[in-house]
Amino acid sequence: MSPLVFLLVALVFSGVGFLVLWLQHRSPTTLNSGIEAFQREMDALAPPGDVPPPLRRTARPERLDEEA
């Protein structure tokens, strides 16, 4: 096998591998996919719904000690 044929076979295999990876990892381009991506980001930024809001702390009344 000549070195040129070996190089051509390696380039063909690399090109096929590149094409497969590109097809698997390309980002969707439809309008709905953009809306869904935005909704996922808003859901990630939203506070959790099951956690109660923090309680407000009030000052304690001063304790009056009776002197005996």
Secondary structure, 3 states (H helix, E strand, C coil): CCHHHHHHHHHHHHHHHHHHHHHHHCCCCCHHHHHHHHHHHHHHHCCCCCCCCCCCCCCCCCCCCCCC
